[in-house]
């Protein structure tokens, strides 16, 4: 089952990558704004936007904040938090999404040392299942200050395993945060079979379930969850009216941001 879900996600999002940002621009912009607004709640030791203005002439230690953006897609979380980090590393199953992420980073004038994505899978249940890209140097254990998943957790066959693998990449005191959907009863519409195959958890997550995931991964310290708004989730039926989704608009879904610290 896990292999079939992984393959379905890879195939589907490769196809969606080129038009994903424009198709869902309003929703994605809203999520980015809310993530920036909740920086204090996330609780990482962010870079201050004024840190580059060293007016007092004192030599100080350069602070580094590394972000692991997993299931990064086109890089919306990375772009939202780039001003407050020193490096963003994206990882995604989809080659198309990785290419879109890197194209956006280049267009913003960012070097690969500042923001770059790579194709790979940190969440295979088999440790010997080699990803397309060797991630041992890109995402070694205990090397990131923040790890994040933005609207990707419901695609994971095994959320507990995903959280543990991401927690492994965090330094002690590092923060994991997840943006996803609260529990709802709106499954994908009929005619969306290709997209349904990518969604392992069609009904979202309860607060209790997410707390359980964080605590089980060792990132339950200071656990918090906040509702950040209601959106019409990006369509997964391939249509915009009279297509496979039979013209149904996506039902509004409540979005949460959850965070926890590795101890």
Secondary structure as GFF3:
##gff-version 3
##sequence-region A 1 263
A	DSSP	alpha_helix	2	16	.	.	.	ID=ss1
A	DSSP	three_ten_helix	17	19	.	.	.	ID=ss2
A	DSSP	alpha_helix	20	23	.	.	.	ID=ss3
A	DSSP	alpha_helix	25	37	.	.	.	ID=ss4
A	DSSP	alpha_helix	39	42	.	.	.	ID=ss5
A	DSSP	beta_strand	66	70	.	.	.	ID=ss6
A	DSSP	alpha_helix	76	81	.	.	.	ID=ss7
A	DSSP	three_ten_helix	82	84	.	.	.	ID=ss8
A	DSSP	beta_strand	87	92	.	.	.	ID=ss9
A	DSSP	alpha_helix	95	107	.	.	.	ID=ss10
A	DSSP	beta_strand	115	119	.	.	.	ID=ss11
A	DSSP	beta_strand	144	150	.	.	.	ID=ss12
A	DSSP	three_ten_helix	153	155	.	.	.	ID=ss13
A	DSSP	alpha_helix	159	168	.	.	.	ID=ss14
A	DSSP	beta_strand	170	181	.	.	.	ID=ss15
A	DSSP	alpha_helix	193	196	.	.	.	ID=ss16
A	DSSP	alpha_helix	207	216	.	.	.	ID=ss17
A	DSSP	beta_strand	221	232	.	.	.	ID=ss18
A	DSSP	beta_strand	252	261	.	.	.	ID=ss19
###
